């Protein structure tokens, strides 16, 4: 962080969800040349192409309906500060071309404008997607990958940095305490148990559990194993792996054959298993929307979009757009 903070070149932060990518990006800003300038963050995976483009590049008055006056994008509004682009691996091929121009020439063009503007901000990019694999799969531009991967900070999963768990626990206990009370600590037995756990949600999961432990035991200074709800960890893990046991579309319509769902659930629910479930759903119902699949598989919009694109690329389904509004889009099984 100290070495890369003073660079003008973009910095790439990679790692699993919950490993602290935004925290590292803020450290890059705070340790940089202009820490008093703005730090502006945006989640690329949460916005449509048009909205993301307008947020980043800005637009001229009259560029589209509702654009009553000129509005700067965050690249320009950040000044000499930092723009943090989270979930960068989710951007579309169209926007990848625009980003390549930004990174190569440090210039942007507002929507509706015919002229370019120079920008001075530092760009920090974060993703939990394996961009190298995405390049091989033709989902991410190779030239853009090489442009952003020159200065990379790889954040290891918490299970690979267990020596940090003790200090992280002490830190989270301290940040929850007030000046009027004595500092809480965990017993050696509880600490060993927490170190032994593999923490699939990484530091974010550890932080949440320590805050919960603190709140539920207000009168204790030393927290023991009997104070910690280990079944809560198991439930959290199961929720990530298993979909709702009786998924439905509409009020009473069965989604797939019970035997097929049970077979998939019993064999786990990682990416490949989730894809198999989606295939079963399309074989059974032929047409489904993204929002329906999100409810069935209990995943967010980014993951659902990625899974659907995988099936589209494989020729298993096709995307249908009955109107100009993307909200009416649905996906159809290719028989």
N, C-alpha and C positions, 0 to 999 in steps of 0.2 A: 504494500500500500504506500509506504513512504517513497519508494522509487518511482512508482507509476503516478503518484499524485501530482507531480510537477510537470508531467508530460502534457503536450497539447494534443497528442494522438489519442484516438478512442481506446478505451479499456474494456475488455470483455470479462465478465464475471460468470462463471459456470458452477453449477452444483444443484443438488436436489432441492426440492421445496422445503423451506424451513431451515436452511443452513446459514441464512444471514446475508443474502446477496444485497439487499437494500441497505443494511447496516454498513457493509463494506463500501458501498457506493457513497454513502454519506461521509465515511471516513476519508475516502479519496477527495471529496469536496473540501472537508474541513482541513485536511493536510495540504491542500493545493495552494496555488498562488493567489487565488481570489476567494477566500472563505466567506467574505462578507457579501459577495454577490449571491443571487438567488440559486437555490437548489430546486429544480422542478422535475417531478417524477410523473411518468405516465405508463399505464399498463397497456401494452400494444395488443395483447390478446383479448382485451375486454371491449374493444371498439371496432366498428365496421371500418372498411377501407376509407370511405368518404369522410367519416367523422375523425378518424385518426389523422388523415391528411390535413384536414382543416385545423385540428388542434396543434399539429406540429409545424405546419408551414404558414398558417394564417390565410387570410383571404382579403380580396379587394371588395369595396362596396359594390353591390350589384352582381357579384360573381355567381350567386345562386339565389333562389327565393328565400327571403328572410335575412340576407346579408345587407343590412341597411347602412352599415358603415365599415370602414376598414378595421380589421382586427389582426394584431400580431400573433404569430404562432409561438410556441414555447421555445423553439430554437432561437428566435430573435429576442423574445422577452427575457430569456435567461442572461442576456448580456455576456459578461465574461465568466459567468457562473457555470453550473453543471446541469446538464439534461440527462436524466436517468431513464432509460428505455427498458422496462421490465417485460418479460415474456417476448423477447425480440424474435425468438424462433417461430412465432406464430404469424408473422407478417406475410402478406401475400406476395407472389412473384412480381406483381405490378409495383408495389411499394418498395420492394427490394431494389429495383432499378433506381427509384427516386433517392433512396438512402445512399446508394453507391455514389451518386453525384454529390450529395451533401458531404460525404466523407472524403471524397477525392479533391473537391474544389472549395470546401467550406462556404458554399453558397446555396441559397434556397430561392425558389420562385413561388410567390403567393398564388393561391388559386385565383384565377381570373386576371393575373398579371402577365405582362410580356417582358418584364425586366427581372433580373436577378438581384439578390441582396446578399452581402457578405455577413457571415455569422462568426462570433468569437467564442462561443461556449465550448466547454469540454463535454464530450459525449461519453457516457458510461452505459454499457449494454449488458443486460443480464438475461440468462435463459437456463431452463432446466432440460432443454432439448439437446440431444447430441447432434450438433450442427454438422459434424463430419459425416455422420450417418445420413443426415438430411441431404447433404450434397450428393452422396452416392445414390440416394433415392430420387434425385432430381427435384427435390422440394425446396432446395435452398441454393442460391447462386454461388458457384465456386469462387468467382472473383470477389464477391462480397465477403465470403467466408475468410479468404486470405487477407482481406483488408482489415477485418475487425479482430482477427485472432492473433495479431502480432504481439499484443501485450495482454496476456490472459491471466486471470487469478482463478484458480480452481479451489472451490471450497469443498472439503471432504465431508462425508456424512458423519453424524455424531457417533455412530457405532465404530467409526474408524479413528475417532479422536477421544476415546474414553478418558484419557488423562485430563481432559478439560472439564469433565462433568462436575467434579468437586468444586472447582472455582465458579462454574456457572451457577450451581445451586446456591453457593454463598452469595453471589451477586444478586440473584433473583430474590433471595430472602431479605437482603439488605434494601433493595429498591422498594420492597413492600412495607418495610418497617417505618415507624415514625420516630422522631427524636426523643419522645417520652418513654419509649419502651426498650427493653433490653433486646439485643440482637439474638434472633433465633438461630439454631443450628440443627443439623440432622445427626443422628447417632451413627456410629460406624457400621452397625448392622444394616440400617436403612440405606446408607450410602453405598455399601457393597451390592445391595439388591438393585439399586437404581443404576449402578454402573454395569451390572450384568444384563439389564434390559437392552434391547437393540434399537429402541427409539426410531421407529419408522417415520415419525413426523419431525425428527431432528430437533434442533434447538427450540423451535417454536413450540413443539409438543412438550419438551422439558419445562419451558417457561410457564406454559399454561398449567401443568401439573403442580409445579412448585407454588404458584400463586394460589391454586386451589387448596393445597396442603396448608398453606399459611392461613388462609381465611377460615378454614374449617377447624383450626386448632388455635384459637386466639389466646388461650391462657397458658400455653406450654412454651418453654424456652428450648428444650431439646426434643426434637420430633423423632419418634421411633417407628418401626415397621407397622405396629398396630394403628398408627395414626394415618397411614397412607392406604388409599383404596386401590389396591392392585387390580381388582376386577374392572375398574374404570379403564385401565390401560388395555385390557383384553377386549373390552367392548369397543373401544375406539379403533382398535386394529381390525376387529371383525367388520365394523361399519365400512372400512375402506375396501374390504375384500369381497363382501357379499352384498348383492342387490336386494331390494325388497322381496320378501318371500312369495308374495302373491301379486305380481305386477299386473296392472290392467290399463286398458285404454278406454276412456269413457266410463260409464257407470258399472257395467257388469260383464263386458266382453272379455273373454280369456285371451291372453296375449299369445302364449305358446303352449305346446303340450307340456303337462306337468313333468313327465318323464325327462323331456329334453332339458328343462330348466334345472331339475334336480341333478341331472348328470353333470351339467356345467358347474353348478354351485359346489357340488361335492369335490370337484377336481380343482377348485381354486377360482380366483376371480381377478387374475392379473390381465394385462392387456390382451394377450392372445385369447383368453377365456371370454373376455368381454366382447371381442370381435365375433367369436363363435355364437354368443348369445344374440348379437345383432343380426347375424345371418339367419338364425332360427326365427327371429321376429319378422324379418322381411319375407322369408319363405312362407310364413303363416299368414301375414297380413298384407303383403305386397306393397302397400303405400304407408309411409310413416313420416312424421315431421321431426325436426331436431328436438323441439321442446318435449315431445312425447318420449323420445329416447333418453333425454336427460332425466326425466322423472323415473323411468323404468330402471336405468342403470345407476342412478344416483351419482352422476358426474356433472361437472361444470360445463359451460358452453364451449370453452377452449378444447377440452378433451373430447366432447361430443363431435365437434367440428372435425377434429383430427381423425377420429374413428370413422366418420362418414366419408371423409376424403380418401381414407385407406380403401374402403369398399368401392368408391367411385373409380379410383385408379386401377383397382383390380377388375373392373368391369362387372362387378356383382350387382351394383345399383346405378341408377342415373338420377341426376337432379332435375326436377321439373320446376319451372317458374311460370305459373299461370298468369301472373300480373307483373307489373314493374316493381311492385313492393316485395322486398326480400322476405317479409313476414309471411307471405303466402306460399313460399317455397316448400316443396316436400320431396321425398326421395322414393323412387320406385324400384322394385325388384326386377332384374332382367331375367326373364324366364328362358 
